[in-house]
Amino acid sequence: MATEPRHRHVEDAGISELEPYLESVRFPQGDCLMREGSPGDACYFIVSGEVRVEVDRPDFDSNGVVSFMGPGAVCGEFGLLDDSPRSASVYAHTNVVTRRLSAGALRDLCDTDPAAGARMLRRLSRSAAEKARAFSKDLEEFTLLGEPDPALDALVARSAAAQQSIADWPEDKIDALIGALAAQIAGRAGELAAATVAETGIGCVADKAVKNRFASLDVAQSLIGKPGVGVIGGGERAPLTEIADPMGVVLGLIPMTNPVSTLVFKALICIKARDALTPRTSGPRRWACSTRSSGGTEHRRTWSRASPGGPPARPPPR
């Protein structure tokens, strides 16, 4: 989901008349405005700054960022309207200034000034409806898209060509490429970690540098010396022989919380299995730091040293 629709200044949203019922609250960068599963006892009108909406993903090692919201947007209105627990967590992506409307203040407003209370309920309902429509549109694009996508078809074709270029490589040649790529990433682990934190505003450089080194060197070490295709398990006395076969083109979701380390370990695993990785950011934005970790002159030189034919031709820029 992209940045929430129809951001407006607070005055344009028509809540300045309701100041007696609103509490001004400031959140430093990184603070949590509301946590998933907590009571929906208030909503926040964003005056300045930007917030980040995340949903808990227990099957992953990082949360899923679903949207960003800026000045004029409202967060938390769903829980306030239907008295339900929070469906997502909201964090201050930058320093944020908000106006907080509690459930008690909304009840007081409706009791003392029913007309103003009705207007506020309409504003909150409109905000919730806009988000629901935006979600429906995003869902339709993913599930009901009937027209072919030439750019996507071309990407898959290039990925398939790349996959075929290493399909018959022996294990020692694959291992040499994996080791060389991992060494390059590890050598720039700190630089890539700093770029990640600078772009996403999440985490600390030291921790992400450790993750980048683990996702490169440690993952490579776990793969090198083991078969990636063909017979990978079983034997003469085993009742079952395990045989690995390349899948082809693999879609890899890359979270904004750990874009570099996730891209690196998925790329190494795909190379070992003679597959092609087509990465896609799973959040609402694309991050240049993950692009820096997956391309560049040095990586192409590494591939060229491992393969006299070099990597597949890079498509012209658009």
C-alpha positions as CSV (number, residue, x, y, z in Angstrom):
1,M,0.0,0.0,0.0
2,A,1.4,3.4,-0.9
3,T,1.3,6.5,1.3
4,E,-2.2,7.1,2.6
5,P,-4.5,9.1,0.3
6,R,-5.6,12.7,0.6
7,H,-3.3,14.1,3.1
8,R,-4.5,17.5,4.2
9,H,-3.3,20.1,6.7
10,V,-5.1,19.9,10.0
11,E,-6.9,23.3,9.4
12,D,-8.1,22.0,6.0
13,A,-9.4,18.9,7.6
14,G,-11.8,21.1,9.7
15,I,-10.7,20.1,13.2
16,S,-9.4,23.5,14.4
17,E,-12.9,24.2,15.8
18,L,-12.5,21.2,18.0
19,E,-9.3,22.2,19.8
20,P,-10.9,22.1,23.3
21,Y,-11.4,18.3,22.8
22,L,-7.9,17.6,21.3
23,E,-4.7,17.0,23.2
24,S,-1.4,18.0,21.5
25,V,1.1,15.1,21.7
26,R,4.6,15.0,20.3
27,F,6.4,11.8,19.4
28,P,10.2,11.6,18.9
29,Q,11.4,9.6,15.9
30,G,11.1,5.8,16.7
31,D,8.4,6.2,19.4
32,C,5.2,4.1,19.1
33,L,1.9,5.9,18.8
34,M,-0.2,2.8,19.1
35,R,0.5,-0.9,19.2
36,E,-1.2,-3.7,17.4
37,G,-3.8,-5.4,19.6
38,S,-4.0,-2.6,22.1
39,P,-7.4,-1.0,22.8
40,G,-8.7,1.5,20.2
41,D,-9.2,4.3,22.7
42,A,-8.1,7.3,20.6
43,C,-7.1,8.5,17.2
44,Y,-4.4,10.9,16.1
45,F,-4.5,13.8,13.6
46,I,-1.0,14.2,12.2
47,V,0.1,17.9,12.2
48,S,3.7,17.5,11.1
49,G,6.1,14.7,10.4
50,E,5.6,11.2,9.1
51,V,4.4,8.0,10.7
52,R,5.0,4.4,9.7
53,V,2.3,1.7,9.9
54,E,3.4,-1.9,10.5
55,V,1.6,-5.2,11.0
56,D,3.1,-8.1,13.0
57,R,4.4,-10.9,10.9
58,P,5.3,-13.8,13.2
59,D,6.5,-15.9,10.3
60,F,9.2,-13.4,9.4
61,D,12.1,-11.9,11.5
62,S,10.8,-8.4,10.9
63,N,7.6,-6.5,10.9
64,G,5.7,-5.7,7.7
65,V,5.6,-2.0,6.8
66,V,2.3,-1.4,5.0
67,S,2.1,2.4,4.7
68,F,3.3,5.8,5.6
69,M,1.1,8.8,6.7
70,G,1.9,12.5,6.8
71,P,0.3,15.8,7.8
72,G,-3.5,15.9,7.6
73,A,-3.9,12.1,7.8
74,V,-5.7,10.3,10.7
75,C,-4.5,7.1,12.3
76,G,-6.4,5.0,14.8
77,E,-9.9,5.9,13.6
78,F,-10.9,2.3,12.9
79,G,-10.6,1.3,16.6
80,L,-12.2,4.5,17.8
81,L,-15.2,4.1,15.5
82,D,-15.9,0.4,16.3
83,D,-14.3,0.0,19.7
84,S,-12.0,-2.8,18.4
85,P,-8.3,-3.5,19.1
86,R,-5.7,-1.9,17.0
87,S,-5.1,-3.8,13.7
88,A,-1.6,-2.4,13.2
89,S,1.2,-0.6,15.1
90,V,2.1,3.0,14.2
91,Y,5.6,4.4,14.8
92,A,7.0,7.9,14.4
93,H,9.1,7.6,11.3
94,T,10.3,11.2,11.9
95,N,9.6,13.6,14.8
96,V,5.9,13.9,14.8
97,V,3.4,16.4,16.2
98,T,-0.2,15.2,16.6
99,R,-3.6,16.1,18.0
100,R,-5.1,13.2,20.0
101,L,-8.8,12.6,20.2
102,S,-9.7,10.2,22.9
103,A,-12.9,8.1,23.0
104,G,-14.0,10.0,26.1
105,A,-13.4,13.4,24.4
106,L,-15.4,12.2,21.4
107,R,-18.3,11.2,23.7
108,D,-18.2,14.6,25.4
109,L,-18.2,16.3,22.0
110,C,-21.3,14.4,20.9
111,D,-23.1,15.1,24.2
112,T,-22.3,18.8,24.3
113,D,-22.5,19.7,20.6
114,P,-24.3,16.9,18.7
115,A,-23.9,18.7,15.3
116,A,-20.1,19.1,15.8
117,G,-19.9,15.5,17.0
118,A,-21.7,14.3,13.9
119,R,-19.3,16.2,11.7
120,M,-16.3,14.6,13.5
121,L,-17.8,11.2,13.1
122,R,-18.3,11.8,9.4
123,R,-14.6,12.9,9.0
124,L,-13.4,9.8,10.8
125,S,-15.7,7.6,8.7
126,R,-14.5,9.3,5.5
127,S,-10.9,8.7,6.4
128,A,-11.6,5.0,7.2
129,A,-13.6,4.7,3.9
130,E,-10.7,6.2,1.9
131,K,-8.2,3.7,3.4
132,A,-10.6,0.8,2.7
133,R,-11.0,1.9,-1.0
134,A,-7.3,2.3,-1.4
135,F,-6.8,-1.2,0.0
136,S,-9.4,-2.6,-2.3
137,K,-7.8,-1.0,-5.3
138,D,-4.4,-2.4,-4.3
139,L,-5.9,-5.9,-3.8
140,E,-7.6,-5.7,-7.2
141,E,-4.4,-4.8,-8.9
142,F,-2.7,-7.9,-7.4
143,T,-5.6,-10.4,-7.9
144,L,-7.7,-9.2,-10.8
145,L,-5.2,-7.8,-13.2
146,G,-6.1,-9.4,-16.6
147,E,-3.9,-7.4,-18.9
148,P,-0.4,-8.6,-19.6
149,D,2.4,-6.5,-18.2
150,P,5.2,-6.1,-20.8
151,A,7.7,-4.9,-18.2
152,L,7.1,-7.8,-15.9
153,D,7.2,-10.3,-18.8
154,A,10.5,-8.8,-19.9
155,L,11.9,-9.1,-16.4
156,V,10.9,-12.7,-16.1
157,A,12.5,-13.4,-19.5
158,R,15.8,-11.8,-18.5
159,S,15.6,-13.8,-15.2
160,A,15.1,-17.0,-17.1
161,A,18.0,-16.3,-19.3
162,A,20.2,-15.6,-16.3
163,Q,19.1,-18.8,-14.7
164,Q,19.9,-20.8,-17.8
165,S,23.4,-19.3,-17.9
166,I,24.4,-21.0,-14.7
167,A,22.2,-24.1,-15.0
168,D,25.1,-26.4,-15.9
169,W,27.8,-25.0,-13.7
170,P,29.6,-27.5,-11.5
171,E,29.5,-27.1,-7.7
172,D,33.0,-25.8,-7.4
173,K,32.3,-23.0,-9.8
174,I,29.1,-22.1,-8.1
175,D,30.8,-22.1,-4.7
176,A,33.6,-19.8,-6.1
177,L,30.9,-17.3,-7.2
178,I,29.0,-17.5,-3.9
179,G,32.2,-17.0,-1.9
180,A,33.4,-14.1,-4.0
181,L,30.0,-12.3,-3.8
182,A,29.7,-12.9,-0.1
183,A,33.2,-11.5,0.5
184,Q,32.3,-8.3,-1.4
185,I,29.1,-7.8,0.5
186,A,30.8,-8.4,3.8
187,G,33.5,-5.9,2.9
188,R,30.8,-3.3,2.5
189,A,28.6,-4.4,5.4
190,G,29.0,-1.2,7.3
191,E,28.5,1.0,4.3
192,L,25.3,-0.8,3.3
193,A,24.1,-0.8,6.9
194,A,24.5,3.0,7.1
195,A,22.7,3.4,3.8
196,T,19.8,1.3,5.0
197,V,19.4,3.2,8.3
198,A,19.7,6.5,6.4
199,E,17.0,5.6,3.8
200,T,14.6,3.7,6.0
201,G,14.9,5.4,9.3
202,I,14.8,2.0,11.0
203,G,17.3,0.2,13.2
204,C,20.9,1.0,14.1
205,V,24.0,0.7,11.8
206,A,26.0,-1.7,14.0
207,D,23.2,-4.3,14.2
208,K,22.5,-4.2,10.5
209,A,26.2,-4.5,9.7
210,V,26.2,-7.7,11.8
211,K,23.2,-9.0,9.9
212,N,24.8,-8.1,6.5
213,R,27.9,-10.1,7.4
214,F,25.9,-13.0,8.7
215,A,23.7,-13.0,5.5
216,S,26.8,-13.0,3.3
217,L,29.7,-14.9,4.9
218,D,27.9,-17.2,7.3
219,V,25.2,-18.1,4.7
220,A,27.8,-18.7,2.1
221,Q,29.8,-20.9,4.4
222,S,26.7,-23.0,5.1
223,L,26.3,-23.6,1.3
224,I,29.8,-24.1,0.1
225,G,30.9,-27.7,-0.2
226,K,27.4,-29.0,-0.3
227,P,25.4,-30.1,-3.4
228,G,22.8,-27.6,-4.6
229,V,21.3,-29.8,-7.4
230,G,21.1,-33.4,-8.1
231,V,21.3,-36.0,-5.3
232,I,21.5,-34.1,-2.0
233,G,20.4,-36.9,0.4
234,G,19.9,-40.5,0.9
235,G,22.3,-43.3,-0.1
236,E,22.6,-47.1,-0.6
237,R,20.9,-47.9,2.7
238,A,18.4,-45.0,2.8
239,P,14.9,-45.9,1.7
240,L,14.6,-42.5,0.0
241,T,16.9,-40.6,-2.3
242,E,16.5,-36.8,-2.2
243,I,17.0,-35.1,-5.5
244,A,17.1,-31.3,-5.9
245,D,16.0,-29.6,-9.2
246,P,16.1,-25.9,-10.0
247,M,12.8,-24.1,-9.7
248,G,13.6,-21.5,-12.3
249,V,12.6,-17.9,-11.6
250,V,12.0,-17.2,-7.9
251,L,10.1,-14.1,-6.5
252,G,11.8,-12.9,-3.4
253,L,10.0,-10.4,-1.1
254,I,12.4,-7.9,0.4
255,P,11.2,-6.1,3.6
256,M,12.2,-2.5,4.3
257,T,13.4,-3.4,7.8
258,N,16.3,-5.6,6.5
259,P,16.5,-5.0,2.7
260,V,20.2,-5.7,2.2
261,S,20.7,-8.9,4.4
262,T,17.4,-10.4,3.1
263,L,18.3,-9.7,-0.6
264,V,21.9,-11.1,-0.1
265,F,21.0,-14.4,1.6
266,K,18.1,-15.1,-0.9
267,A,20.4,-14.3,-3.8
268,L,23.1,-16.7,-2.5
269,I,20.6,-19.5,-1.9
270,C,19.1,-19.1,-5.4
271,I,22.6,-19.1,-7.0
272,K,23.4,-22.4,-5.2
273,A,20.1,-23.9,-6.4
274,R,20.7,-22.7,-10.0
275,D,17.7,-20.4,-9.7
276,A,17.2,-16.8,-10.7
277,L,16.0,-14.3,-8.0
278,T,13.6,-11.6,-8.9
279,P,13.4,-9.3,-5.8
280,R,10.4,-7.2,-4.9
281,T,10.1,-4.9,-2.0
282,S,7.2,-6.0,0.2
283,G,6.7,-2.5,1.7
284,P,5.2,0.7,0.2
285,R,8.6,2.0,-1.0
286,R,11.6,0.9,-2.9
287,W,15.0,1.3,-1.3
288,A,18.2,2.2,-3.1
289,C,20.3,0.5,-0.5
290,S,19.1,-3.0,-1.6
291,T,19.8,-2.0,-5.2
292,R,23.4,-1.0,-4.2
293,S,23.9,-4.4,-2.7
294,S,22.7,-6.3,-5.8
295,G,24.4,-4.5,-8.6
296,G,27.4,-2.4,-9.6
297,T,30.7,-2.8,-11.4
298,E,32.4,-4.9,-8.7
299,H,29.7,-7.6,-8.7
300,R,29.8,-7.9,-12.5
301,R,33.6,-8.2,-12.3
302,T,33.1,-11.0,-9.8
303,W,30.7,-12.8,-12.0
304,S,33.0,-12.3,-15.0
305,R,36.0,-13.8,-13.1
306,A,33.8,-16.9,-12.3
307,S,32.4,-17.2,-15.8
308,P,34.4,-16.4,-19.0
309,G,31.1,-15.5,-20.7
310,G,30.2,-13.0,-18.1
311,P,26.8,-12.2,-16.7
312,P,23.7,-11.8,-18.8
313,A,23.6,-8.5,-20.6
314,R,22.1,-5.7,-18.6
315,P,19.0,-4.1,-20.2
316,P,19.3,-0.5,-21.3
317,P,18.1,2.1,-18.8
318,R,14.5,3.4,-19.2
